[in-house]
Amino acid sequence: MSREKEETKDISLLGDHNVAYPSDYAPQLLETFINKHPERDYFVKFNCPEFTSLCPITGQPDFATLTISYVPDMKMVESKSLKLYLFSFRNHGDFHEDCVNIIMEDLIRLMDPKYIEVWGKFMPRGGISIDPYCNYGKSNTRWEAVARNRLEQHDMYPEKIDNR
């Protein structure tokens, strides 16, 4: 088996035109591939402007832009599997804060990254928008301190909210 085939042998969704979209929360859809540059620290950033979940009380839809940034170690998340996984929240009822933490926890279990952060910028309902942010740095590495610092400094200079 060639190196490329070996590194991507667990990816089954990419290029499959007959993939069914999940109707509820589906972390089992997440797939990984091997990081070819584990000796180098670098960020991978996903901008997800069409995230949708449901309010667990009213059942009304909540819309957000999610930003997922991580520094990979040995594994990386495959983007189509991430897209399908995020789609699986469409009928899932959870509060905004829970959604971003669940996503981060699932990605930590999947990849064991050096660092990861998930930031949700939810559209307002009732005149209030909610922007939960969570992060994680691997214990006993420099990324643990980076996570603490980024969290402490996270909203020191809040953005002007005029685009929602």
N, C-alpha and C positions, 0 to 999 in steps of 0.2 A: 504494500500500500504506500502511495506517495506521501510525502510530508504534508502536503496540503489536504489530502483526503483524510489522513489520520487526525489532523488538527480540527477538522470540521465534521467529523463522523457523527457527532451528536446533534447536529443542526438539521432539523427535519421540516421546519416551517418555511424557511426562506425559499422563495421560488415556487412554492406549492400554491397553485391557483385555486385549489379546492378546499382551502382551510375554512373551517366553520368558526364563526365568531361566537365566543362564549356568551351564555345568558346570565352568568353570575360569577362572582369572584373565583379566579382560576390561577393560583400561583404555580400550578404544575405545568403551565404553558411556558414558563421561563426557561430559556436555553442559554448555554454558554459556549464560548470558544476560547482557545488558548491565547494568552497575551504573548506576542512574539518579542516584546521588549520589557520583560519584568525587571531588568536591571535599571531602567530609567523611570523616574517618577514623572507622570504627566496626567493631565486632567482629560476626561471624556465627559462631554456635556450633551445632554438630551434636552431639547426644548419641546414641550408637549402642550400646544395651545388648545387642544380640544378634549381635555380631560372632563369626564362627567361621572358623577355619582349621585346618590339619592340621599335626601335628608332622612335619617332613621325615624323621625317622628311624623313628619307630614307626608313623606313620600315624594316631595317635590324635587325636581332635578337641580343639582348644583353644578356649575360650570367653572372651570379653572384653567389657568396655564400652569403646568408643572415644570419645574426645572430640576433635573437630576444631574448632579455632577459627581464624578468619582475618580479616584486614583486607583487604577487596577493593580492587583498583585499578579497571581497566576492565571486567573480567569476573567473573562469579560462577558457582559450580557449581549446577546444577539438582538439587534434592534427590532426585527419583525416580531420576535417572541415578546419583547417588551411592549410593543404596540398592542398586541392581542391581549396581553396581561392587563395593561391599563384600560383597554376596552372592557375587560371583564368587571370593572367597577361600575359600569353604566347602570346596572340594576341592583347594585350593592348599596345597602343603607348603612352609612356610618358618618359621623361628624367629620368635618374637614381635618381637624387635628389628628383624628384616628387614621384617616386615609393616608396622609403623608407619612405617619409613623409605621403603618403596616407596610407600605411600599418600601420604605427604607429597610425595615427588618427582613422582608422577603429577599431583597437584593443582597443584604449582608449574608444571609444564609446561603444564597446561591453562589456568590462570588468570593466571599471573604476578602473584600477590598481593603486597601491600606486606609482609605478615607472615602467617605460618601456624605452627600448632603442632598436633601429633598426640600424644595420650597414650593408651596402651593399659593397661587394668587387667585383667589376665588372671586367671582363676580358678585356684586352686592345683591342681597335680598333684604328687603325691609330697610334699605338705606345704609346697610353696614356690609363692608367687605372684610373677609378674614384671610390673613396671609400666614399660615403656619409654616414654620421652618424647623427642621431637625437635622442633626448631623451626627457622625460617628467617626472616631479615629481609632485604629487598631491599638489595643493595649500594649504598653511597653515599647512603643515606637514613637518617633518624633510626631507622627500623625495624631496621636492622642492629645498632645499639646496644641497642635494646629486646630483640632476640633474644638477644644475648649476656648481658644482665642477667637476663632471665627464665630462661635456662639455668643461670646461676651461682646463682640464688636458688631454683631449681625445687623442691628438696625440703628446704629449710631447716627447715620445720615439718611433718614427715611426718604423714599422717593415721593415726588409730588403725584398724587392720585388724580389724574385728569383723563386717563385713557380707558376708564371703565364706567 
